[in-house]
Amino acid sequence: MGALIFSGVMSTLLAIKAYKAFKYRRMYFSKYFILIMLSMSLWSVNYAFEVGFMDIELKYLFARLEYIGMAFAPVAWFLFASEYSGVCKEFVREHQKAFFIMPLLIILLMLTNSFHGMYFLGYYLDGSRGFPLLVLIHGPFFWVFYIYSFTLIFLGIFFFFNQFVHLTVPYRAQAAIALTAACIPVLGNILHIADVGPFAFLDPTPFAFTITGLILFWGIMQHEFLNIIPIARENVIESMNDGYIVINLADSIVDINKAALELAGKTKKEVLGKNLNELFGNEVQMPQSEAHEGNFNKEIFLKSGLETKLFTLSVSSLLTKDNEEGRLLMMHDTTETYRYQEALKQANKKINLMSNITRHDILNQVNVLSGYTELISETLPENIKNDPRIVKYLKNLNKGIETIHSQIVFTKDYQELGVVSPIWQSVSNTAKEAAFPFSGQNLKFSIEESRAEIYADPLLKKAFYNLFDNARSHGEHVTEISVSSCRVDDNLVIEVKDDGIGVSSEMKELIFQKSIGKNTGLGLFLVKGILSITGLEIKETGNEGTGARFEIIVPPGNWREKASQ
């Protein structure tokens, strides 16, 4: 009796565990698992009372109470297996109520057996084995229920066996646990019904529930039996457009989906158990330097029919309790993206070529205009050359030519924005390089030594240059420019400060707009464009009359401190 009571308690505890999982994790199959555990508990506890009592009528009473658990256990097992494995899940969900008709009918037949005697033809005590055991003589309704029950049980076992064959770790472990836990009591019940040896009178099924409970408890604690929810493989893996390959530690293929097979032009039977190199050759071979690095990605070219395609190969480790069991390879077709990028590069090259040719031709014509303007000025008679109106006209003409020249030169700088990928750049070193062209112009630079690096467009040096040139051109009496950086919260703030006249409050925002300023108004516009490519912001925070102060705000993730050497 102790083992039976222990089995009942264990089943109840597992039901409570499943209830918590269902309540907080919303796992649909948990309610069926709860029903299985409660059915096992009722079966075990009532069988303990049946064995424990000596009176035949009390034994018969508890034998009938066992059927409350016995009637629902097969249905609950079938529904649990279908939901957990995903096999026939939609059909079962739609008709789940119909499966409970038979258990309810069996309980009704048990309650009314005294009227029709079709479930149990009779019962008696057998004391030949030294202990009085109840023997039930089964009627036709019992065998109908028995066949129905074992049909559902074996279907559930088939669902989990199918899952065990097709899934990989960690889901295969879940299926193995469920298979083992189910087969032990089923075997015991078959031995009892078949009247094999001592099991002819003593039903080992409730005793087997103790072993089942221990297996399930071990599965929950060691293999996350109720926490990892497998999804039907054919519903996910086979419907994927990406290639899916699972290999073991010896690089042998243990699982592969339809997309990968089509790419290789082979069948599943041809590749399972084969080495990965035999599938795609050296293209998918993992160098030993990468094979033990865990997760990594690389690009590979594979031939598919007459076409060569580009794939991103992602390799990740399959772990069970921190132990590597194998590796998962995912192959994502990036051919269209690659072609689009290549076409975009070619289009940019052509556009840039056309821009360079056009810019060169325009600059030539600007130089021609400048030359003819100079010739006209030299050939005019003195009385006309000194005419205030002519002087004004020539001055405006020269200014217009200079503006056109500056704007055309600016288009070259702006054309290069974003062409090359951003890189990590030292703030102090880049500022020093930008300051070098101003040597010998009576400007003192104070650039703070810093380990700070920022992720910015390669034109960052041009941005610093334009800030320095802006200070020299518009600061009127600038003699010193300083560059420093400091951390403010999670941001890095780079400060570029001069000792000139500063910027008026009404111009602080306008100076970054195109064509605002005393000259071309393109310098600070370009600076803002360069910085904005990687999410950097710039603003003017100085006080008019005490000098300009530009602050470049670098967000977290776009700056770092280089390790000291």
C-alpha positions in Angstrom: 0.0 0.0 0.0 2.9 2.4 0.8 4.1 2.3 -2.8 0.6 3.0 -4.1 0.0 5.9 -1.7 3.5 7.3 -2.7 2.5 7.0 -6.4 -0.7 8.9 -5.7 1.1 11.6 -3.8 3.7 11.9 -6.5 1.1 12.2 -9.2 -0.8 14.9 -7.2 2.5 16.9 -6.8 3.1 16.6 -10.5 -0.4 17.8 -11.2 0.2 20.9 -9.0 3.5 21.5 -10.9 1.7 21.4 -14.2 -1.1 23.6 -12.9 1.5 26.3 -12.0 3.0 26.0 -15.4 -0.4 26.2 -17.1 -1.4 29.2 -14.9 1.7 31.3 -15.3 3.1 30.1 -18.7 -0.2 29.4 -20.5 1.0 26.1 -22.0 -2.1 24.6 -23.6 -1.1 20.9 -23.1 -0.6 21.3 -19.3 -4.3 20.9 -18.6 -4.2 17.4 -20.1 -1.1 16.6 -18.2 -2.9 17.7 -15.0 -5.8 15.3 -15.9 -3.3 12.4 -16.5 -1.7 13.0 -13.1 -5.0 13.2 -11.2 -6.3 10.1 -13.0 -3.1 8.2 -12.0 -3.5 9.5 -8.4 -7.2 8.3 -8.2 -6.3 5.0 -9.7 -3.3 4.4 -7.3 -5.0 5.5 -4.1 -8.3 3.6 -4.8 -6.3 0.5 -5.7 -4.4 0.8 -2.4 -7.7 0.8 -0.6 -8.9 -2.2 -2.7 -5.9 -4.2 -1.7 -5.9 -3.0 1.9 -9.5 -3.8 2.8 -10.5 -7.4 3.6 -14.2 -7.1 3.0 -15.2 -8.1 -0.6 -17.9 -5.4 -0.9 -15.4 -2.6 0.1 -12.9 -4.0 -2.3 -15.5 -4.0 -5.1 -16.5 -0.4 -4.2 -12.9 0.9 -4.5 -12.4 -1.2 -7.6 -15.2 0.7 -9.2 -13.9 4.1 -7.9 -10.6 3.3 -9.7 -12.5 3.6 -13.0 -12.9 7.3 -12.5 -9.1 7.5 -13.1 -8.9 4.6 -15.4 -11.7 6.0 -17.7 -10.1 9.5 -18.2 -6.4 8.5 -18.3 -6.3 7.2 -21.9 -8.2 10.2 -23.3 -6.0 12.6 -21.3 -2.9 10.9 -22.5 -4.0 11.0 -26.2 -4.9 14.7 -26.0 -1.7 15.5 -24.2 0.4 13.6 -26.8 -1.4 15.3 -29.7 -1.0 18.8 -28.2 2.6 18.3 -27.1 3.8 16.8 -30.3 1.6 18.9 -32.6 0.3 15.8 -34.5 -3.4 16.3 -35.5 -3.5 19.2 -33.0 -6.1 21.2 -34.9 -8.4 18.2 -35.4 -8.1 17.2 -31.7 -8.7 20.8 -30.5 -11.9 21.0 -32.6 -13.3 17.6 -31.4 -11.7 17.3 -27.9 -15.1 17.2 -26.2 -16.2 14.1 -28.2 -13.3 12.1 -26.8 -14.7 12.5 -23.3 -18.0 10.8 -24.2 -16.6 7.3 -23.8 -15.1 7.9 -20.3 -18.4 9.4 -19.1 -20.3 6.4 -20.6 -18.0 4.0 -18.9 -18.5 5.7 -15.5 -22.3 5.5 -16.1 -22.0 1.8 -17.0 -20.1 1.2 -13.8 -22.7 2.9 -11.7 -25.5 0.9 -13.3 -23.7 -2.4 -13.6 -25.9 -4.0 -11.0 -28.9 -3.6 -13.4 -27.3 -5.0 -16.6 -24.1 -6.8 -15.5 -22.5 -6.1 -18.9 -19.3 -4.5 -17.6 -18.5 -7.0 -14.8 -20.2 -10.3 -15.1 -19.2 -11.0 -11.5 -16.5 -10.9 -8.9 -15.0 -13.0 -6.1 -12.1 -13.2 -3.6 -9.1 -15.4 -4.3 -7.1 -16.3 -1.2 -4.8 -18.9 -2.9 -1.8 -16.6 -2.8 -1.9 -16.0 1.0 -3.7 -12.7 0.6 -7.3 -12.1 -0.4 -7.4 -10.4 -3.8 -10.4 -9.3 -5.7 -11.0 -11.0 -9.1 -13.3 -9.3 -11.6 -15.0 -11.2 -14.4 -15.0 -8.8 -17.3 -18.1 -8.3 -19.5 -18.4 -7.2 -23.1 -18.5 -3.4 -22.3 -15.1 -3.8 -20.5 -13.5 -5.1 -23.7 -15.0 -2.3 -25.8 -13.5 0.2 -23.4 -10.2 -1.7 -23.2 -9.8 -1.6 -27.0 -10.8 2.1 -27.1 -8.4 2.9 -24.4 -5.4 1.1 -25.9 -6.1 2.6 -29.3 -5.8 6.1 -27.8 -2.7 5.1 -25.7 -0.9 3.6 -28.6 -1.7 6.5 -30.9 -0.2 8.8 -28.2 2.9 6.6 -28.0 3.1 6.8 -31.8 2.9 10.6 -31.7 5.8 10.7 -29.3 7.8 8.1 -31.2 7.4 10.1 -34.4 8.6 13.2 -32.5 11.5 11.3 -31.1 12.6 10.1 -34.5 12.4 13.5 -36.2 13.3 16.1 -33.6 16.8 17.0 -32.3 18.0 18.0 -28.9 16.6 19.3 -26.6 13.1 18.2 -27.9 14.2 14.6 -28.5 14.8 14.2 -24.8 11.3 15.4 -24.0 9.8 12.7 -26.4 12.0 10.0 -24.8 10.8 10.9 -21.3 7.2 10.8 -22.3 7.6 7.5 -24.2 9.3 5.8 -21.3 6.9 7.1 -18.7 3.9 5.9 -20.8 5.2 2.4 -21.8 5.9 1.2 -18.3 2.3 1.2 -16.9 1.0 0.1 -20.3 3.2 -3.0 -20.2 2.1 -3.7 -16.6 -1.6 -3.4 -17.6 -1.1 -5.8 -20.6 0.6 -8.4 -18.3 -2.4 -8.1 -15.9 -5.1 -8.4 -18.6 -3.2 -11.3 -20.2 -3.1 -13.2 -16.9 0.7 -13.5 -17.1 2.1 -15.2 -14.0 1.6 -13.4 -10.7 0.1 -10.4 -12.5 -3.1 -12.4 -13.3 -4.5 -11.4 -9.9 -2.3 -8.4 -8.9 -2.5 -5.4 -11.2 1.0 -4.0 -11.5 -0.3 -0.9 -13.3 -0.8 1.4 -10.3 2.6 0.3 -8.9 4.2 1.2 -12.3 2.7 4.7 -11.8 5.3 5.2 -9.1 8.1 4.6 -11.6 6.3 6.8 -14.1 6.0 9.6 -11.6 9.7 9.4 -10.8 10.6 9.5 -14.5 8.4 12.5 -15.1 9.7 14.3 -12.0 13.3 13.7 -13.2 12.3 15.0 -16.6 10.9 18.2 -15.2 13.9 18.8 -13.0 16.7 17.8 -15.4 15.2 18.3 -18.9 12.6 21.1 -18.6 9.9 18.7 -19.5 7.1 21.2 -19.0 9.0 24.3 -19.8 10.2 23.5 -23.4 7.3 23.3 -25.8 8.1 21.4 -29.0 6.2 22.4 -32.1 5.4 20.0 -34.8 8.5 19.8 -37.0 6.6 19.6 -40.3 4.7 22.8 -39.4 7.8 24.9 -38.8 11.1 23.4 -40.0 9.8 21.9 -43.3 7.9 25.1 -44.2 11.0 27.3 -43.8 12.5 28.9 -46.8 15.9 28.9 -45.1 18.1 25.8 -45.1 18.1 23.9 -41.8 20.8 21.3 -41.0 21.7 19.7 -37.6 25.0 18.0 -37.3 26.5 16.1 -34.4 30.0 16.7 -32.9 31.5 14.6 -35.7 29.9 16.8 -38.4 27.5 14.1 -39.4 24.1 15.2 -40.5 21.3 14.1 -38.1 18.5 16.3 -39.4 17.8 18.4 -42.5 14.8 20.2 -43.9 13.3 20.3 -47.4 14.9 23.7 -48.4 18.4 22.4 -47.7 17.7 19.1 -49.6 16.5 21.0 -52.6 19.6 23.2 -52.6 21.8 20.1 -52.4 19.7 18.2 -55.0 19.5 15.1 -52.8 17.0 13.1 -50.8 16.9 12.8 -47.0 17.9 9.1 -47.1 21.0 10.0 -49.1 22.3 12.6 -46.6 21.3 11.5 -43.1 24.4 10.1 -41.3 26.7 11.5 -44.0 29.4 14.0 -43.3 28.6 17.7 -43.9 31.3 18.0 -46.5 29.6 15.4 -48.7 26.5 17.6 -48.9 27.9 20.9 -50.3 31.7 20.2 -50.5 34.2 22.6 -49.0 31.8 25.6 -49.4 30.1 24.7 -46.1 33.1 23.2 -44.4 33.7 24.7 -41.0 37.4 25.5 -40.4 38.7 24.1 -37.1 39.4 27.6 -36.0 35.7 28.3 -36.2 34.2 24.9 -35.4 34.7 25.4 -31.6 34.0 29.1 -31.3 30.2 28.5 -30.7 28.1 30.9 -32.7 29.4 32.5 -35.9 28.3 33.7 -39.4 29.9 33.7 -42.8 28.9 34.2 -46.4 29.1 31.4 -48.9 28.4 30.9 -52.6 26.5 27.8 -53.7 25.5 26.6 -57.1 21.7 25.9 -57.5 21.1 24.6 -61.0 22.6 27.0 -63.5 22.5 29.8 -60.9 25.1 30.7 -58.2 23.5 32.0 -55.1 24.8 33.8 -52.0 23.9 32.6 -48.6 24.5 33.7 -45.0 25.5 30.7 -43.0 24.8 30.9 -39.3 26.2 28.3 -37.0 25.1 27.9 -33.4 25.7 25.3 -30.7 23.0 23.0 -29.5 23.4 22.7 -25.7 21.9 20.5 -23.1 22.8 21.6 -19.6 25.8 23.6 -20.9 27.1 20.4 -22.7 27.4 20.8 -26.5 25.4 18.0 -28.3 25.8 19.3 -31.8 25.4 22.3 -34.0 22.6 24.0 -36.0 23.3 25.4 -39.4 20.9 28.0 -40.9 21.4 29.0 -44.5 19.6 32.2 -45.5 19.4 33.1 -49.2 20.7 36.7 -49.6 21.1 36.6 -53.4 18.5 39.2 -54.1 19.9 41.5 -51.5 23.4 41.0 -52.8 22.3 41.7 -56.4 20.4 44.8 -55.3 23.4 46.1 -53.4 25.7 45.4 -56.4 23.3 47.1 -58.7 23.1 50.1 -56.3 26.9 50.3 -56.2 27.1 50.3 -60.0 24.4 53.0 -60.2 26.3 55.1 -57.6 29.5 54.7 -59.6 27.8 55.9 -62.7 26.1 58.8 -60.9 29.4 59.7 -59.3 31.2 59.5 -62.6 28.6 61.7 -64.2 28.8 64.1 -61.3 32.6 64.3 -61.5 32.5 64.9 -65.3 29.8 67.5 -64.9 31.5 69.2 -62.0 34.8 69.3 -64.0 33.1 70.8 -67.0 31.3 73.5 -64.9 34.5 74.4 -63.1 36.2 74.8 -66.4 33.4 77.1 -67.6 33.6 79.0 -64.3 37.3 79.5 -64.9 36.6 80.7 -68.4 34.0 83.3 -67.0 36.5 84.4 -64.4 39.2 84.8 -67.0 37.0 86.8 -69.4 35.8 89.0 -66.5 39.4 89.8 -65.7 40.1 90.6 -69.4 37.0 92.8 -69.6 38.1 94.7 -66.4 41.6 95.2 -67.9 40.5 96.4 -71.3 37.9 98.9 -70.2 38.9 102.6 -70.5 40.0 104.2 -67.2 36.9 106.6 -67.1 34.6 103.6 -67.5 36.6 101.2 -65.2 36.3 103.7 -62.4 32.6 104.3 -62.9 31.0 103.3 -59.5 28.3 101.4 -61.4 30.8 99.4 -63.4 32.9 98.7 -60.3 29.7 97.4 -58.5 28.8 95.2 -61.5 32.2 93.7 -61.8 32.3 93.1 -58.0 29.0 91.3 -58.0 30.0 89.3 -61.1 33.2 88.1 -59.4 31.2 87.3 -56.3 28.7 85.2 -58.2 31.5 83.3 -59.9 33.2 82.6 -56.6 29.9 81.4 -55.1 29.3 79.1 -58.1 32.9 77.8 -57.6 32.4 77.2 -53.9 29.1 75.4 -54.4 30.4 73.1 -57.1 33.4 72.2 -54.9 31.0 71.6 -52.0 29.0 69.0 -54.1 32.1 66.9 -54.2 32.4 66.7 -50.4 28.6 66.1 -50.0 28.7 63.4 -52.7 31.2 61.4 -50.6 28.8 61.3 -47.6 28.0 57.7 -46.6 29.8 56.2 -49.6 32.3 54.5 -47.3 31.1 52.6 -44.2 31.6 54.4 -40.8 34.7 53.5 -38.8 36.0 53.9 -35.3 38.1 57.1 -35.1 40.2 58.7 -32.4 38.8 62.1 -31.4 42.1 63.7 -30.6 44.0 62.3 -33.5 41.3 63.3 -36.1 41.1 66.8 -34.7 44.9 67.2 -34.9 44.9 66.0 -38.5 42.2 68.5 -39.3 44.1 71.3 -37.6 47.4 70.7 -39.5 46.4 72.8 -42.6 46.0 75.9 -40.4 49.6 75.9 -39.4 51.3 79.3 -39.8 47.9 81.2 -39.8 48.3 82.7 -36.3 45.9 80.1 -34.8 46.8 78.2 -31.6 45.2 74.8 -31.2 44.7 73.2 -27.8 43.6 69.6 -28.5 43.1 67.5 -25.4 44.7 64.0 -25.4 41.9 61.5 -25.2 41.4 57.8 -25.4 37.8 58.4 -26.7 36.9 56.9 -30.1 33.7 57.5 -32.0 31.9 55.6 -34.7 31.5 58.1 -37.5 31.7 58.6 -41.3 35.3 58.8 -42.6 34.7 62.4 -43.4 34.8 63.2 -39.7 38.2 65.0 -40.3 36.4 67.2 -42.8 33.8 68.1 -40.2 36.5 69.2 -37.7 38.2 71.1 -40.5 35.0 73.0 -41.4 34.5 73.9 -37.7 38.0 75.3 -37.5 37.6 77.1 -40.8 34.2 78.5 -39.7 35.9 79.9 -36.5 38.7 81.5 -38.5 36.3 83.0 -41.1 33.6 84.2 -38.9 35.1 84.7 -35.5 36.8 87.9 -36.7 39.6 87.9 -34.0 40.0 84.2 -33.2 43.5 83.4 -31.9 42.8 80.1 -30.1 40.7 77.0 -30.8 40.4 74.2 -28.3 39.0 70.6 -28.6 38.0 68.5 -25.5 35.6 65.7 -24.6 33.9 64.5 -21.5 31.2 62.0 -20.5 27.8 63.3 -19.7 25.5 60.6 -18.4 25.9 57.8 -21.1 26.8 60.3 -23.9 30.2 61.6 -25.0 30.2 65.3 -25.5 33.0 66.8 -27.8 33.5 70.5 -27.3 35.0 72.7 -30.1 35.5 76.2 -28.6 37.1 79.5 -29.9 37.8 83.0 -28.5 36.1 84.9 -31.3 32.9 87.0 -31.3 30.6 84.1 -30.9 27.1 83.4 -32.4 24.0 85.5 -31.7 21.1 83.7 -30.1 18.9 84.1 -33.1 21.5 82.4 -35.4 22.3 79.4 -33.2 19.9 77.1 -35.0 20.0 78.8 -38.4 23.8 78.4 -39.0 23.4 74.7 -39.7 20.9 75.3 -42.5 22.0 75.4 -46.1 23.0 78.8 -47.6 22.9 80.6 -44.2 26.0 82.7 -43.4 28.2 85.4 -44.6 29.8 83.3 -47.4 28.4 80.2 -49.0 26.7 78.9 -45.9 27.6 75.3 -46.7 30.4 74.5 -44.2 28.2 73.9 -41.1 25.5 72.3 -43.2 28.1 69.7 -44.3 29.3 69.2 -40.7 25.8 68.4 -39.6 25.3 66.0 -42.5 28.6 64.1 -41.8 27.7 63.7 -38.1 24.1 62.7 -38.6 25.0 59.6 -40.6 25.8 57.8 -37.4 23.3 59.5 -35.2 25.6 62.3 -33.8 24.1 65.7 -33.0 25.7 69.1 -33.0 24.6 72.4 -31.4 26.1 75.8 -30.6 26.0 76.6 -26.9 28.5 79.6 -26.6 27.7 83.1 -25.4 27.8 85.9 -27.9 30.9 88.1 -27.4 32.9 85.4 -25.6 33.4 83.0 -28.5 31.6 80.2 -30.2 31.3 76.8 -28.6 30.1 73.8 -30.6 29.0 70.6 -28.8 28.9 67.2 -30.6 26.8 64.7 -28.7 27.7 61.1 -29.3 25.1 58.6 -28.1 25.9 55.4 -26.2 27.1 52.6 -28.5 28.7 55.1 -30.9 31.7 55.8 -28.6 34.2 53.9 -26.6 37.5 54.3 -24.8 40.5 52.7 -26.4 42.4 50.5 -24.0 45.7 52.1 -22.9 48.8 50.4 -24.3 
